[in-house]
């Protein structure tokens, strides 16, 4: 066999192996749910799976950001129920978001959604939610083993980290939320923790 023929055969074998390897990789690469057709609960639940962890870092980040936007399909009370769900699968979702390296960006996206949904509620309902938040903070039920909301100190220390990733409208809404919460606390005779 001539040198040229051996080189051609070698190149053909290497090319076939590369194509076969790429085809195998593509066939076994985890696929995330189609967010256009997947219900929100299933889209969130996928984040808690091993398939999610097998995706590339950039794909995990983008998927989480897309899921955060999909949460807009929920009402504010439904979002509260999701936050309050203290089950193992939601803990795994949170752990996987932490592992993805995109936690700050995901928190920022979720904050935008939650604030938008909160201010979509009528003023009377917002006052009720704020009253409940003040009572939960007072009792300690809002953080730790409660529903997992940040303590006043955590909120204060994390605020800068989260707000630097926000558009001006969201920063303004967060400022309004803090003012509304302080007004509610004063109206209830509860000292301001900040």
Helices and strands as residue ranges (DSSP letters): H 3-28, H 40-47, H 50-54, H 57-70, G 71-73, H 76-84, H 88-100, H 103-120, H 123-139, H 152-163, H 168-188
